[in-house]
Amino acid sequence: MKIQFIKRPSPSTINMLARRSQSLRSRNSEPVSSEAVGLVQGPLADMVAACDIAEKTSGVMVEEIQGICPQHFAMIAIFGDTSAVAVALIAIGEKIDKKRPDID
């Protein structure tokens, strides 16, 4: 499983993620604004569990990110304020990956 933490994502980063999220594309509203974005990539079962952990751990919004991956991995984006995203990523790392992700 890969975990990435982005503080203050650029508008282009948010737009890229929005284009790859079916539910964000289907909303006819402004793009998501977020202090931080957590990206988690891994097997589908782990990503479903990671989504559940993130939403139960802190006040974040989780979206599935569509892409092409021949290894059948999936990716989720976790949007929210910096501390909420960090808490969610740490919980995912501890409960699924059994290690703490690098959150600066």
ROLUMZA-363520 format. One record per residue: residue number from 0; z, x, y of N, C-alpha, C in turn. Coordinates in Angstrom, 3 decimals. Layout:
REM residues N
<atom><k>NUM</k><n_z>Z</n_z><n_x>X</n_x><n_y>Y</n_y><ca_z>Z</ca_z><ca_x>X</ca_x><ca_y>Y</ca_y><c_z>Z</c_z><c_x>X</c_x><c_y>Y</c_y></atom>
...
//
This chain:
REM residues 104
<atom><k>0</k><n_z>0.000</n_z><n_x>0.841</n_x><n_y>-1.166</n_y><ca_z>0.000</ca_z><ca_x>0.000</ca_x><ca_y>0.000</ca_y><c_z>0.000</c_z><c_x>0.892</c_x><c_y>1.236</c_y></atom>
<atom><k>1</k><n_z>-0.803</n_z><n_x>0.526</n_x><n_y>2.239</n_y><ca_z>-0.849</ca_z><ca_x>1.249</ca_x><ca_y>3.499</ca_y><c_z>-0.240</c_z><c_x>0.384</c_x><c_y>4.586</c_y></atom>
<atom><k>2</k><n_z>0.550</n_z><n_x>0.999</n_x><n_y>5.446</n_y><ca_z>1.175</ca_z><ca_x>0.303</ca_x><ca_y>6.560</ca_y><c_z>0.900</c_z><c_x>1.099</c_x><c_y>7.836</c_y></atom>
<atom><k>3</k><n_z>0.378</n_z><n_x>0.404</n_x><n_y>8.848</n_y><ca_z>0.121</ca_z><ca_x>1.015</ca_x><ca_y>10.150</ca_y><c_z>0.819</c_z><c_x>0.193</c_x><c_y>11.227</c_y></atom>
<atom><k>4</k><n_z>1.310</n_z><n_x>0.853</n_x><n_y>12.259</n_y><ca_z>2.011</ca_z><ca_x>0.205</ca_x><ca_y>13.360</ca_y><c_z>1.315</c_z><c_x>0.584</c_x><c_y>14.659</c_y></atom>
<atom><k>5</k><n_z>0.877</n_z><n_x>-0.414</n_x><n_y>15.420</n_y><ca_z>0.180</ca_z><ca_x>-0.170</ca_x><ca_y>16.679</ca_y><c_z>0.991</c_z><c_x>-0.786</c_x><c_y>17.817</c_y></atom>
<atom><k>6</k><n_z>1.517</n_z><n_x>0.062</n_x><n_y>18.693</n_y><ca_z>2.202</ca_z><ca_x>-0.425</ca_x><ca_y>19.890</ca_y><c_z>1.173</c_z><c_x>-0.633</c_x><c_y>20.992</c_y></atom>
<atom><k>7</k><n_z>1.341</n_z><n_x>-1.689</n_x><n_y>21.752</n_y><ca_z>0.458</ca_z><ca_x>-2.004</ca_x><ca_y>22.869</ca_y><c_z>-1.016</c_z><c_x>-1.876</c_x><c_y>22.477</c_y></atom>
<atom><k>8</k><n_z>-1.479</n_z><n_x>-2.688</n_x><n_y>21.527</n_y><ca_z>-2.877</ca_z><ca_x>-2.588</ca_x><ca_y>21.107</ca_y><c_z>-3.827</c_z><c_x>-2.884</c_x><c_y>22.272</c_y></atom>
<atom><k>9</k><n_z>-4.927</n_z><n_x>-2.188</n_x><n_y>22.280</n_y><ca_z>-5.923</ca_z><ca_x>-2.389</ca_x><ca_y>23.336</ca_y><c_z>-6.598</c_z><c_x>-3.750</c_x><c_y>23.155</c_y></atom>
<atom><k>10</k><n_z>-7.195</n_z><n_x>-4.291</n_x><n_y>24.208</n_y><ca_z>-7.926</ca_z><ca_x>-5.555</ca_x><ca_y>24.072</ca_y><c_z>-9.023</c_z><c_x>-5.482</c_x><c_y>23.007</c_y></atom>
<atom><k>11</k><n_z>-9.673</n_z><n_x>-4.329</n_x><n_y>22.896</n_y><ca_z>-10.727</ca_z><ca_x>-4.177</ca_x><ca_y>21.878</ca_y><c_z>-10.162</c_z><c_x>-4.249</c_x><c_y>20.470</c_y></atom>
<atom><k>12</k><n_z>-8.975</n_z><n_x>-3.696</n_x><n_y>20.272</n_y><ca_z>-8.326</ca_z><ca_x>-3.767</ca_x><ca_y>18.955</ca_y><c_z>-8.000</c_z><c_x>-5.214</c_x><c_y>18.611</c_y></atom>
<atom><k>13</k><n_z>-7.427</n_z><n_x>-5.942</n_x><n_y>19.563</n_y><ca_z>-7.112</ca_z><ca_x>-7.357</ca_x><ca_y>19.342</ca_y><c_z>-8.387</c_z><c_x>-8.145</c_x><c_y>19.055</c_y></atom>
<atom><k>14</k><n_z>-9.454</n_z><n_x>-7.880</n_x><n_y>19.817</n_y><ca_z>-10.722</ca_z><ca_x>-8.590</ca_x><ca_y>19.593</ca_y><c_z>-11.310</c_z><c_x>-8.279</c_x><c_y>18.221</c_y></atom>
<atom><k>15</k><n_z>-11.215</n_z><n_x>-7.021</n_x><n_y>17.784</n_y><ca_z>-11.725</ca_z><ca_x>-6.647</ca_x><ca_y>16.463</ca_y><c_z>-10.980</c_z><c_x>-7.419</c_x><c_y>15.375</c_y></atom>
<atom><k>16</k><n_z>-9.667</n_z><n_x>-7.476</n_x><n_y>15.492</n_y><ca_z>-8.869</ca_z><ca_x>-8.199</ca_x><ca_y>14.502</ca_y><c_z>-9.172</c_z><c_x>-9.696</c_x><c_y>14.553</c_y></atom>
<atom><k>17</k><n_z>-9.337</n_z><n_x>-10.232</n_x><n_y>15.748</n_y><ca_z>-9.649</ca_z><ca_x>-11.659</ca_x><ca_y>15.885</ca_y><c_z>-10.985</c_z><c_x>-11.989</c_x><c_y>15.239</c_y></atom>
<atom><k>18</k><n_z>-11.972</n_z><n_x>-11.107</n_x><n_y>15.381</n_y><ca_z>-13.286</ca_z><ca_x>-11.342</ca_x><ca_y>14.762</ca_y><c_z>-13.196</c_z><c_x>-11.328</c_x><c_y>13.234</c_y></atom>
<atom><k>19</k><n_z>-12.224</n_z><n_x>-10.596</n_x><n_y>12.691</n_y><ca_z>-12.081</ca_z><ca_x>-10.484</ca_x><ca_y>11.236</ca_y><c_z>-11.081</c_z><c_x>-11.466</c_x><c_y>10.654</c_y></atom>
<atom><k>20</k><n_z>-10.538</n_z><n_x>-12.348</n_x><n_y>11.480</n_y><ca_z>-9.598</ca_z><ca_x>-13.360</ca_x><ca_y>11.011</ca_y><c_z>-10.228</c_z><c_x>-14.737</c_x><c_y>11.170</c_y></atom>
<atom><k>21</k><n_z>-10.432</n_z><n_x>-15.414</n_x><n_y>10.070</n_y><ca_z>-11.078</ca_z><ca_x>-16.717</ca_x><ca_y>10.113</ca_y><c_z>-10.271</c_z><c_x>-17.716</c_x><c_y>10.944</c_y></atom>
<atom><k>22</k><n_z>-8.959</n_z><n_x>-17.727</n_x><n_y>10.800</n_y><ca_z>-8.167</ca_z><ca_x>-18.710</ca_x><ca_y>11.536</ca_y><c_z>-8.131</c_z><c_x>-18.389</c_x><c_y>13.030</c_y></atom>
<atom><k>23</k><n_z>-8.139</n_z><n_x>-17.112</n_x><n_y>13.396</n_y><ca_z>-8.179</ca_z><ca_x>-16.772</ca_x><ca_y>14.816</ca_y><c_z>-9.543</c_z><c_x>-17.099</c_x><c_y>15.411</c_y></atom>
<atom><k>24</k><n_z>-10.618</n_z><n_x>-16.920</n_x><n_y>14.647</n_y><ca_z>-11.962</ca_z><ca_x>-17.267</ca_x><ca_y>15.116</ca_y><c_z>-12.102</c_z><c_x>-18.764</c_x><c_y>15.300</c_y></atom>
<atom><k>25</k><n_z>-11.468</n_z><n_x>-19.549</n_x><n_y>14.413</n_y><ca_z>-11.638</ca_z><ca_x>-21.001</ca_x><ca_y>14.453</ca_y><c_z>-10.867</c_z><c_x>-21.646</c_x><c_y>15.611</c_y></atom>
<atom><k>26</k><n_z>-9.889</n_z><n_x>-20.948</n_x><n_y>16.148</n_y><ca_z>-9.159</ca_z><ca_x>-21.464</ca_x><ca_y>17.305</ca_y><c_z>-10.038</c_z><c_x>-21.342</c_x><c_y>18.535</c_y></atom>
<atom><k>27</k><n_z>-10.126</n_z><n_x>-22.377</n_x><n_y>19.292</n_y><ca_z>-10.923</ca_z><ca_x>-22.326</ca_x><ca_y>20.515</ca_y><c_z>-10.025</c_z><c_x>-22.025</c_x><c_y>21.703</c_y></atom>
<atom><k>28</k><n_z>-9.265</n_z><n_x>-20.979</n_x><n_y>21.585</n_y><ca_z>-8.344</ca_z><ca_x>-20.606</ca_x><ca_y>22.651</ca_y><c_z>-8.509</c_z><c_x>-19.126</c_x><c_y>22.958</c_y></atom>
<atom><k>29</k><n_z>-7.679</n_z><n_x>-18.672</n_x><n_y>23.848</n_y><ca_z>-7.709</ca_z><ca_x>-17.255</ca_x><ca_y>24.196</ca_y><c_z>-7.299</c_z><c_x>-16.405</c_x><c_y>22.992</c_y></atom>
<atom><k>30</k><n_z>-7.776</n_z><n_x>-15.156</n_x><n_y>22.961</n_y><ca_z>-7.365</ca_z><ca_x>-14.271</ca_x><ca_y>21.871</ca_y><c_z>-5.854</c_z><c_x>-14.073</c_x><c_y>21.863</c_y></atom>
<atom><k>31</k><n_z>-5.341</n_z><n_x>-13.681</n_x><n_y>20.743</n_y><ca_z>-3.918</ca_z><ca_x>-13.428</ca_x><ca_y>20.592</ca_y><c_z>-3.517</c_z><c_x>-12.274</c_x><c_y>21.508</c_y></atom>
<atom><k>32</k><n_z>-2.418</n_z><n_x>-12.456</n_x><n_y>22.218</n_y><ca_z>-1.868</ca_z><ca_x>-11.319</ca_x><ca_y>22.959</ca_y><c_z>-0.611</c_z><c_x>-10.888</c_x><c_y>22.222</c_y></atom>
<atom><k>33</k><n_z>-0.414</n_z><n_x>-9.610</n_x><n_y>22.121</n_y><ca_z>0.689</ca_z><ca_x>-9.116</ca_x><ca_y>21.315</ca_y><c_z>1.139</c_z><c_x>-7.764</c_x><c_y>21.833</c_y></atom>
<atom><k>34</k><n_z>2.452</n_z><n_x>-7.554</n_x><n_y>21.859</n_y><ca_z>2.994</ca_z><ca_x>-6.248</ca_x><ca_y>22.226</ca_y><c_z>2.710</c_z><c_x>-5.217</c_x><c_y>21.146</c_y></atom>
<atom><k>35</k><n_z>2.652</n_z><n_x>-5.678</n_x><n_y>19.893</n_y><ca_z>2.451</ca_z><ca_x>-4.762</ca_x><ca_y>18.768</ca_y><c_z>1.711</c_z><c_x>-5.481</c_x><c_y>17.653</c_y></atom>
<atom><k>36</k><n_z>1.056</n_z><n_x>-4.686</n_x><n_y>16.823</n_y><ca_z>0.372</ca_z><ca_x>-5.207</ca_x><ca_y>15.642</ca_y><c_z>0.735</c_z><c_x>-4.309</c_x><c_y>14.467</c_y></atom>
<atom><k>37</k><n_z>1.116</n_z><n_x>-4.935</n_x><n_y>13.376</n_y><ca_z>1.330</ca_z><ca_x>-4.210</ca_x><ca_y>12.133</ca_y><c_z>0.186</c_z><c_x>-4.529</c_x><c_y>11.199</c_y></atom>
<atom><k>38</k><n_z>-0.367</n_z><n_x>-3.525</n_x><n_y>10.579</n_y><ca_z>-1.440</ca_z><ca_x>-3.708</ca_x><ca_y>9.603</ca_y><c_z>-0.928</c_z><c_x>-3.273</c_x><c_y>8.246</c_y></atom>
<atom><k>39</k><n_z>-1.111</n_z><n_x>-4.135</n_x><n_y>7.261</n_y><ca_z>-0.663</ca_z><ca_x>-3.833</ca_x><ca_y>5.906</ca_y><c_z>-1.831</c_z><c_x>-4.103</c_x><c_y>4.968</c_y></atom>
<atom><k>40</k><n_z>-2.168</n_z><n_x>-3.120</n_x><n_y>4.150</n_y><ca_z>-3.289</ca_z><ca_x>-3.239</ca_x><ca_y>3.229</ca_y><c_z>-2.813</c_z><c_x>-2.906</c_x><c_y>1.824</c_y></atom>
<atom><k>41</k><n_z>-3.245</n_z><n_x>-3.711</n_x><n_y>0.859</n_y><ca_z>-2.885</ca_z><ca_x>-3.464</ca_x><ca_y>-0.524</ca_y><c_z>-3.414</c_z><c_x>-4.551</c_x><c_y>-1.431</c_y></atom>
<atom><k>42</k><n_z>-2.957</n_z><n_x>-4.590</n_x><n_y>-2.670</n_y><ca_z>-3.386</ca_z><ca_x>-5.635</ca_x><ca_y>-3.605</ca_y><c_z>-3.015</c_z><c_x>-7.022</c_x><c_y>-3.068</c_y></atom>
<atom><k>43</k><n_z>-3.822</n_z><n_x>-8.002</n_x><n_y>-3.398</n_y><ca_z>-3.654</ca_z><ca_x>-9.352</ca_x><ca_y>-2.868</ca_y><c_z>-2.254</c_z><c_x>-9.913</c_x><c_y>-3.111</c_y></atom>
<atom><k>44</k><n_z>-1.725</n_z><n_x>-9.747</n_x><n_y>-4.303</n_y><ca_z>-0.388</ca_z><ca_x>-10.279</ca_x><ca_y>-4.593</ca_y><c_z>0.656</c_z><c_x>-9.661</c_x><c_y>-3.662</c_y></atom>
<atom><k>45</k><n_z>0.541</n_z><n_x>-8.364</n_x><n_y>-3.405</n_y><ca_z>1.463</ca_z><ca_x>-7.707</ca_x><ca_y>-2.477</ca_y><c_z>1.290</c_z><c_x>-8.231</c_x><c_y>-1.059</c_y></atom>
<atom><k>46</k><n_z>0.054</n_z><n_x>-8.539</n_x><n_y>-0.659</n_y><ca_z>-0.173</ca_z><ca_x>-9.023</ca_x><ca_y>0.704</ca_y><c_z>0.383</c_z><c_x>-10.438</c_x><c_y>0.901</c_y></atom>
<atom><k>47</k><n_z>0.310</n_z><n_x>-11.263</n_x><n_y>-0.128</n_y><ca_z>0.909</ca_z><ca_x>-12.597</ca_x><ca_y>-0.048</ca_y><c_z>2.424</c_z><c_x>-12.467</c_x><c_y>0.093</c_y></atom>
<atom><k>48</k><n_z>3.013</n_z><n_x>-11.589</n_x><n_y>-0.707</n_y><ca_z>4.457</ca_z><ca_x>-11.359</ca_x><ca_y>-0.614</ca_y><c_z>4.821</c_z><c_x>-10.749</c_x><c_y>0.736</c_y></atom>
<atom><k>49</k><n_z>4.001</n_z><n_x>-9.821</n_x><n_y>1.234</n_y><ca_z>4.261</ca_z><ca_x>-9.189</ca_x><ca_y>2.527</ca_y><c_z>4.224</c_z><c_x>-10.210</c_x><c_y>3.659</c_y></atom>
<atom><k>50</k><n_z>3.299</n_z><n_x>-11.133</n_x><n_y>3.600</n_y><ca_z>3.216</ca_z><ca_x>-12.205</ca_x><ca_y>4.595</ca_y><c_z>4.505</c_z><c_x>-13.017</c_x><c_y>4.601</c_y></atom>
<atom><k>51</k><n_z>4.956</n_z><n_x>-13.391</n_x><n_y>3.431</n_y><ca_z>6.178</ca_z><ca_x>-14.180</ca_x><ca_y>3.303</ca_y><c_z>7.387</c_z><c_x>-13.413</c_x><c_y>3.839</c_y></atom>
<atom><k>52</k><n_z>7.488</n_z><n_x>-12.150</n_x><n_y>3.483</n_y><ca_z>8.599</ca_z><ca_x>-11.321</ca_x><ca_y>3.955</ca_y><c_z>8.571</c_z><c_x>-11.210</c_x><c_y>5.475</c_y></atom>
<atom><k>53</k><n_z>7.398</n_z><n_x>-10.929</n_x><n_y>6.039</n_y><ca_z>7.290</ca_z><ca_x>-10.748</ca_x><ca_y>7.485</ca_y><c_z>7.709</c_z><c_x>-11.999</c_x><c_y>8.247</c_y></atom>
<atom><k>54</k><n_z>7.209</n_z><n_x>-13.149</n_x><n_y>7.808</n_y><ca_z>7.520</ca_z><ca_x>-14.383</ca_x><ca_y>8.533</ca_y><c_z>8.976</c_z><c_x>-14.797</c_x><c_y>8.374</c_y></atom>
<atom><k>55</k><n_z>9.581</n_z><n_x>-14.489</n_x><n_y>7.238</n_y><ca_z>10.988</ca_z><ca_x>-14.828</ca_x><ca_y>7.029</ca_y><c_z>11.934</c_z><c_x>-13.839</c_x><c_y>7.701</c_y></atom>
<atom><k>56</k><n_z>11.467</n_z><n_x>-12.617</n_x><n_y>7.948</n_y><ca_z>12.311</ca_z><ca_x>-11.570</ca_x><ca_y>8.500</ca_y><c_z>12.402</c_z><c_x>-11.629</c_x><c_y>10.021</c_y></atom>
<atom><k>57</k><n_z>11.289</n_z><n_x>-11.924</n_x><n_y>10.673</n_y><ca_z>11.289</ca_z><ca_x>-11.903</ca_x><ca_y>12.140</ca_y><c_z>10.265</c_z><c_x>-12.894</c_x><c_y>12.674</c_y></atom>
<atom><k>58</k><n_z>10.327</n_z><n_x>-13.149</n_x><n_y>13.963</n_y><ca_z>9.434</ca_z><ca_x>-14.123</ca_x><ca_y>14.598</ca_y><c_z>8.071</c_z><c_x>-13.538</c_x><c_y>14.878</c_y></atom>
<atom><k>59</k><n_z>7.264</n_z><n_x>-13.419</n_x><n_y>13.851</n_y><ca_z>5.923</ca_z><ca_x>-12.854</ca_x><ca_y>13.984</ca_y><c_z>4.885</c_z><c_x>-13.857</c_x><c_y>13.500</c_y></atom>
<atom><k>60</k><n_z>3.638</n_z><n_x>-13.603</n_x><n_y>13.862</n_y><ca_z>2.521</ca_z><ca_x>-14.392</ca_x><ca_y>13.364</ca_y><c_z>1.715</c_z><c_x>-13.482</c_x><c_y>12.439</c_y></atom>
<atom><k>61</k><n_z>1.409</n_z><n_x>-13.956</n_x><n_y>11.244</n_y><ca_z>0.675</ca_z><ca_x>-13.154</ca_x><ca_y>10.271</ca_y><c_z>-0.694</c_z><c_x>-13.784</c_x><c_y>10.032</c_y></atom>
<atom><k>62</k><n_z>-1.722</n_z><n_x>-12.947</n_x><n_y>10.031</n_y><ca_z>-3.096</ca_z><ca_x>-13.395</ca_x><ca_y>9.794</ca_y><c_z>-3.739</c_z><c_x>-12.535</c_x><c_y>8.720</c_y></atom>
<atom><k>63</k><n_z>-4.531</n_z><n_x>-13.168</n_x><n_y>7.874</n_y><ca_z>-5.326</ca_z><ca_x>-12.405</ca_x><ca_y>6.900</ca_y><c_z>-6.530</c_z><c_x>-11.831</c_x><c_y>7.629</c_y></atom>
<atom><k>64</k><n_z>-6.840</n_z><n_x>-10.577</n_x><n_y>7.369</n_y><ca_z>-7.974</ca_z><ca_x>-9.906</ca_x><ca_y>7.985</ca_y><c_z>-9.060</c_z><c_x>-9.734</c_x><c_y>6.930</c_y></atom>
<atom><k>65</k><n_z>-10.224</n_z><n_x>-10.290</n_x><n_y>7.211</n_y><ca_z>-11.347</ca_z><ca_x>-10.245</ca_x><ca_y>6.276</ca_y><c_z>-12.056</c_z><c_x>-8.902</c_x><c_y>6.379</c_y></atom>
<atom><k>66</k><n_z>-12.537</n_z><n_x>-8.409</n_x><n_y>5.266</n_y><ca_z>-13.282</ca_z><ca_x>-7.162</ca_x><ca_y>5.249</ca_y><c_z>-13.925</c_z><c_x>-6.966</c_x><c_y>3.900</c_y></atom>
<atom><k>67</k><n_z>-14.613</n_z><n_x>-5.876</n_x><n_y>3.764</n_y><ca_z>-15.277</ca_z><ca_x>-5.554</ca_x><ca_y>2.514</ca_y><c_z>-14.522</c_z><c_x>-4.396</c_x><c_y>1.876</c_y></atom>
<atom><k>68</k><n_z>-13.972</n_z><n_x>-4.652</n_x><n_y>0.711</n_y><ca_z>-13.218</ca_z><ca_x>-3.612</ca_x><ca_y>0.030</ca_y><c_z>-13.527</c_z><c_x>-3.664</c_x><c_y>-1.462</c_y></atom>
<atom><k>69</k><n_z>-14.235</n_z><n_x>-2.690</n_x><n_y>-1.972</n_y><ca_z>-14.607</ca_z><ca_x>-2.713</ca_x><ca_y>-3.387</ca_y><c_z>-13.417</c_z><c_x>-2.586</c_x><c_y>-4.338</c_y></atom>
<atom><k>70</k><n_z>-12.263</n_z><n_x>-2.157</n_x><n_y>-3.838</n_y><ca_z>-11.081</ca_z><ca_x>-2.018</ca_x><ca_y>-4.692</ca_y><c_z>-10.285</c_z><c_x>-3.313</c_x><c_y>-4.762</c_y></atom>
<atom><k>71</k><n_z>-10.785</n_z><n_x>-4.389</n_x><n_y>-4.168</n_y><ca_z>-10.117</ca_z><ca_x>-5.699</ca_x><ca_y>-4.171</ca_y><c_z>-8.776</c_z><c_x>-5.659</c_x><c_y>-3.461</c_y></atom>
<atom><k>72</k><n_z>-8.685</n_z><n_x>-4.881</n_x><n_y>-2.402</n_y><ca_z>-7.499</ca_z><ca_x>-4.874</ca_x><ca_y>-1.563</ca_y><c_z>-7.663</c_z><c_x>-5.932</c_x><c_y>-0.485</c_y></atom>
<atom><k>73</k><n_z>-6.565</n_z><n_x>-6.355</n_x><n_y>0.056</n_y><ca_z>-6.562</ca_z><ca_x>-7.302</ca_x><ca_y>1.159</ca_y><c_z>-5.780</c_z><c_x>-6.681</c_x><c_y>2.303</c_y></atom>
<atom><k>74</k><n_z>-5.955</n_z><n_x>-7.248</n_x><n_y>3.504</n_y><ca_z>-5.208</ca_z><ca_x>-6.737</ca_x><ca_y>4.649</ca_y><c_z>-4.678</c_z><c_x>-7.902</c_x><c_y>5.468</c_y></atom>
<atom><k>75</k><n_z>-3.464</n_z><n_x>-7.710</n_x><n_y>5.979</n_y><ca_z>-2.888</ca_z><ca_x>-8.681</ca_x><ca_y>6.892</ca_y><c_z>-2.567</c_z><c_x>-7.971</c_x><c_y>8.204</c_y></atom>
<atom><k>76</k><n_z>-2.605</n_z><n_x>-8.743</n_x><n_y>9.293</n_y><ca_z>-2.190</ca_z><ca_x>-8.256</ca_x><ca_y>10.604</ca_y><c_z>-0.966</c_z><c_x>-9.059</c_x><c_y>11.008</c_y></atom>
<atom><k>77</k><n_z>0.038</n_z><n_x>-8.363</n_x><n_y>11.484</n_y><ca_z>1.284</ca_z><ca_x>-8.984</ca_x><ca_y>11.901</ca_y><c_z>1.383</c_z><c_x>-8.820</c_x><c_y>13.415</c_y></atom>
<atom><k>78</k><n_z>1.360</n_z><n_x>-9.943</n_x><n_y>14.135</n_y><ca_z>1.374</ca_z><ca_x>-9.942</ca_x><ca_y>15.591</ca_y><c_z>2.742</c_z><c_x>-10.354</c_x><c_y>16.101</c_y></atom>
<atom><k>79</k><n_z>3.209</n_z><n_x>-9.688</n_x><n_y>17.152</n_y><ca_z>4.468</ca_z><ca_x>-10.083</ca_x><ca_y>17.760</ca_y><c_z>4.974</c_z><c_x>-9.047</c_x><c_y>18.728</c_y></atom>
<atom><k>80</k><n_z>6.214</n_z><n_x>-9.230</n_x><n_y>19.164</n_y><ca_z>6.777</ca_z><ca_x>-8.212</ca_x><ca_y>20.046</ca_y><c_z>7.097</c_z><c_x>-6.979</c_x><c_y>19.207</c_y></atom>
<atom><k>81</k><n_z>7.253</n_z><n_x>-5.864</n_x><n_y>19.890</n_y><ca_z>7.381</ca_z><ca_x>-4.568</ca_x><ca_y>19.219</ca_y><c_z>8.507</c_z><c_x>-4.546</c_x><c_y>18.200</c_y></atom>
<atom><k>82</k><n_z>9.676</n_z><n_x>-5.036</n_x><n_y>18.588</n_y><ca_z>10.816</ca_z><ca_x>-4.968</ca_x><ca_y>17.659</ca_y><c_z>10.631</c_z><c_x>-5.901</c_x><c_y>16.467</c_y></atom>
<atom><k>83</k><n_z>10.052</n_z><n_x>-7.085</n_x><n_y>16.675</n_y><ca_z>9.850</ca_z><ca_x>-8.024</ca_x><ca_y>15.565</ca_y><c_z>8.848</c_z><c_x>-7.474</c_x><c_y>14.557</c_y></atom>
<atom><k>84</k><n_z>7.761</n_z><n_x>-6.874</n_x><n_y>15.046</n_y><ca_z>6.769</ca_z><ca_x>-6.288</ca_x><ca_y>14.139</ca_y><c_z>7.379</c_z><c_x>-5.118</c_x><c_y>13.384</c_y></atom>
<atom><k>85</k><n_z>8.140</n_z><n_x>-4.273</n_x><n_y>14.079</n_y><ca_z>8.792</ca_z><ca_x>-3.133</ca_x><ca_y>13.415</ca_y><c_z>9.735</c_z><c_x>-3.605</c_x><c_y>12.314</c_y></atom>
<atom><k>86</k><n_z>10.549</n_z><n_x>-4.621</n_x><n_y>12.601</n_y><ca_z>11.480</ca_z><ca_x>-5.155</ca_x><ca_y>11.600</ca_y><c_z>10.706</c_z><c_x>-5.697</c_x><c_y>10.396</c_y></atom>
<atom><k>87</k><n_z>9.624</n_z><n_x>-6.422</n_x><n_y>10.652</n_y><ca_z>8.817</ca_z><ca_x>-6.978</ca_x><ca_y>9.558</ca_y><c_z>8.226</c_z><c_x>-5.869</c_x><c_y>8.692</c_y></atom>
<atom><k>88</k><n_z>7.688</n_z><n_x>-4.825</n_x><n_y>9.320</n_y><ca_z>7.083</ca_z><ca_x>-3.726</ca_x><ca_y>8.553</ca_y><c_z>8.117</c_z><c_x>-2.960</c_x><c_y>7.734</c_y></atom>
<atom><k>89</k><n_z>9.284</n_z><n_x>-2.755</n_x><n_y>8.316</n_y><ca_z>10.348</ca_z><ca_x>-2.074</ca_x><ca_y>7.570</ca_y><c_z>10.767</c_z><c_x>-2.902</c_x><c_y>6.362</c_y></atom>
<atom><k>90</k><n_z>10.914</n_z><n_x>-4.207</n_x><n_y>6.547</n_y><ca_z>11.297</ca_z><ca_x>-5.084</ca_x><ca_y>5.422</ca_y><c_z>10.240</c_z><c_x>-5.068</c_x><c_y>4.329</c_y></atom>
<atom><k>91</k><n_z>8.975</n_z><n_x>-5.097</n_x><n_y>4.724</n_y><ca_z>7.887</ca_z><ca_x>-5.044</ca_x><ca_y>3.738</ca_y><c_z>7.938</c_z><c_x>-3.716</c_x><c_y>2.985</c_y></atom>
<atom><k>92</k><n_z>8.097</n_z><n_x>-2.619</n_x><n_y>3.723</n_y><ca_z>8.159</ca_z><ca_x>-1.304</ca_x><ca_y>3.090</ca_y><c_z>9.313</c_z><c_x>-1.182</c_x><c_y>2.109</c_y></atom>
<atom><k>93</k><n_z>10.452</n_z><n_x>-1.726</n_x><n_y>2.486</n_y><ca_z>11.628</ca_z><ca_x>-1.629</ca_x><ca_y>1.617</ca_y><c_z>11.536</c_z><c_x>-2.548</c_x><c_y>0.406</c_y></atom>
<atom><k>94</k><n_z>10.985</n_z><n_x>-3.738</n_x><n_y>0.575</n_y><ca_z>10.983</ca_z><ca_x>-4.716</ca_x><ca_y>-0.519</ca_y><c_z>9.784</c_z><c_x>-4.583</c_x><c_y>-1.449</c_y></atom>
<atom><k>95</k><n_z>8.658</n_z><n_x>-4.159</n_x><n_y>-0.928</n_y><ca_z>7.465</ca_z><ca_x>-4.070</ca_x><ca_y>-1.779</ca_y><c_z>7.146</c_z><c_x>-2.626</c_x><c_y>-2.133</c_y></atom>
<atom><k>96</k><n_z>7.121</n_z><n_x>-1.772</n_x><n_y>-1.141</n_y><ca_z>6.704</ca_z><ca_x>-0.395</ca_x><ca_y>-1.359</ca_y><c_z>7.869</c_z><c_x>0.532</c_x><c_y>-1.668</c_y></atom>
<atom><k>97</k><n_z>9.096</n_z><n_x>0.032</n_x><n_y>-1.533</n_y><ca_z>10.309</ca_z><ca_x>0.795</ca_x><ca_y>-1.845</ca_y><c_z>10.454</c_z><c_x>2.065</c_x><c_y>-1.019</c_y></atom>
<atom><k>98</k><n_z>9.837</n_z><n_x>2.071</n_x><n_y>0.176</n_y><ca_z>10.040</ca_z><ca_x>3.194</ca_x><ca_y>1.088</ca_y><c_z>9.881</c_z><c_x>2.679</c_x><c_y>2.512</c_y></atom>
<atom><k>99</k><n_z>10.421</n_z><n_x>3.417</n_x><n_y>3.424</n_y><ca_z>10.359</ca_z><ca_x>3.017</ca_x><ca_y>4.823</ca_y><c_z>9.071</c_z><c_x>3.528</c_x><c_y>5.461</c_y></atom>
<atom><k>100</k><n_z>8.286</n_z><n_x>2.617</n_x><n_y>6.083</n_y><ca_z>7.072</ca_z><ca_x>3.068</ca_x><ca_y>6.747</ca_y><c_z>7.383</c_z><c_x>3.876</c_x><c_y>8.011</c_y></atom>
<atom><k>101</k><n_z>6.423</n_z><n_x>4.639</n_x><n_y>8.481</n_y><ca_z>6.591</ca_z><ca_x>5.450</ca_x><ca_y>9.671</ca_y><c_z>6.423</c_z><c_x>4.569</c_x><c_y>10.901</c_y></atom>
<atom><k>102</k><n_z>7.544</n_z><n_x>4.125</n_x><n_y>11.474</n_y><ca_z>7.558</ca_z><ca_x>3.281</ca_x><ca_y>12.663</ca_y><c_z>8.136</c_z><c_x>4.093</c_x><c_y>13.804</c_y></atom>
<atom><k>103</k><n_z>7.299</n_z><n_x>4.465</n_x><n_y>14.769</n_y><ca_z>7.787</ca_z><ca_x>5.257</ca_x><ca_y>15.919</ca_y><c_z>8.127</c_z><c_x>4.358</c_x><c_y>17.068</c_y></atom>
//
